[in-house]
């Protein structure tokens, strides 16, 4: 019965205009009787109350989600702070090696790319110096 009502609702929804308040003007059931105007949320909301066990489960899930969100937010802040710090370590306009990183815009991707380019350049230069000292 519920599936049939949902199917009817979706069919009415797709074939009629919806008012600005989200209400379908008039729904008809499969038996041809007119149903009252229905909000889209009516089919998603349960009328039954939660028992204590269900309420505790919902609260535990909420706490787990909140804790996860806090951990993720802290992780993002840490990553963003380290990327910003990398940007401050790159050569400035009047410093040596500036030509390697001169096109850096202050966003995460360009800071990371410029940092990788700069580190590679420094490694190559260090290897060249080490090979010259061996000779």
C-alpha positions in Angstrom: 0.0 0.0 0.0 2.8 2.5 1.0 4.7 1.7 -2.2 1.6 2.2 -4.3 1.0 5.6 -2.6 4.6 6.6 -3.2 4.4 5.5 -6.8 1.2 7.5 -7.2 2.8 10.5 -5.5 5.8 10.4 -7.8 3.7 10.1 -10.9 1.6 13.0 -9.8 4.7 14.9 -9.0 6.2 14.3 -12.4 3.0 15.1 -14.3 1.7 18.2 -12.4 3.0 21.5 -11.3 4.0 21.8 -7.7 3.1 24.9 -5.6 5.9 27.0 -4.3 5.3 25.6 -0.8 6.1 22.1 -2.0 2.6 20.8 -2.0 1.0 18.8 -4.7 -2.4 20.3 -5.5 -4.5 17.1 -5.6 -3.4 13.5 -5.4 -5.7 10.7 -6.6 -5.3 7.1 -5.3 -5.3 4.0 -7.5 -9.0 3.6 -6.7 -9.7 7.1 -8.2 -10.5 8.7 -4.9 -9.0 12.1 -4.3 -6.4 12.3 -1.5 -5.6 15.4 0.5 -2.7 17.6 -0.6 0.5 16.1 0.5 3.9 17.4 1.3 6.9 15.6 -0.1 8.2 15.0 3.4 5.0 13.2 4.5 6.4 9.9 3.1 9.8 10.3 4.8 8.6 11.0 8.4 7.6 8.2 10.7 4.7 8.9 13.0 5.8 6.4 15.6 7.7 7.5 18.7 11.2 6.2 19.5 11.6 3.8 22.4 14.4 4.4 24.9 16.7 1.9 23.2 16.2 3.5 19.8 16.7 6.9 21.3 20.0 5.8 22.9 21.1 4.3 19.6 20.4 7.6 17.8 22.2 9.5 20.4 25.3 7.2 20.2 25.3 7.6 16.5 25.1 11.3 16.8 28.0 11.4 19.3 30.1 9.2 16.9 29.4 11.5 14.0 30.2 14.6 16.0 33.5 13.0 17.2 34.4 12.0 13.7 33.6 15.5 12.4 35.8 17.0 15.1 38.7 14.7 14.2 38.3 15.4 10.5 38.1 19.1 11.1 41.3 19.0 13.1 43.0 16.9 10.4 42.0 19.4 7.7 43.3 22.4 9.8 46.6 20.6 10.4 47.0 19.9 6.7 46.1 23.5 5.7 48.4 24.9 8.3 51.3 22.8 7.0 50.6 23.8 3.4 50.5 27.5 4.5 53.8 26.9 6.3 55.3 25.4 3.1 54.2 28.5 1.2 56.2 30.7 3.7 59.3 28.6 3.2 59.4 29.1 -0.6 61.9 31.6 -1.9 60.6 35.2 -2.0 61.0 37.6 -4.9 64.4 38.9 -4.0 65.8 35.5 -3.0 67.8 32.9 -4.9 65.7 30.3 -6.7 62.7 32.6 -7.0 62.5 31.8 -10.7 61.5 28.2 -9.8 58.4 29.3 -7.8 57.6 32.7 -9.2 54.2 31.6 -10.6 52.8 30.5 -7.3 49.4 31.6 -6.4 48.4 31.3 -2.7 46.3 28.1 -3.0 47.1 24.6 -1.8 47.7 23.0 -5.2 50.1 25.6 -6.4 52.0 25.8 -3.1 52.4 22.0 -3.1 53.6 21.9 -6.7 56.1 24.8 -6.2 57.4 23.1 -3.0 58.0 19.8 -4.9 59.7 21.7 -7.8 61.9 23.6 -5.3 62.9 20.5 -3.3 63.7 18.6 -6.6 65.9 21.5 -7.7 67.7 21.7 -4.3 68.3 17.9 -4.5 69.8 18.1 -8.0 72.0 21.0 -6.9 73.1 19.1 -3.8 73.9 16.0 -5.9 75.9 18.2 -8.4 77.9 19.7 -5.6 78.6 16.3 -4.0 79.8 14.8 -7.4 82.1 17.9 -7.9 83.6 17.4 -4.5 84.3 13.8 -5.2 86.4 14.6 -8.3 
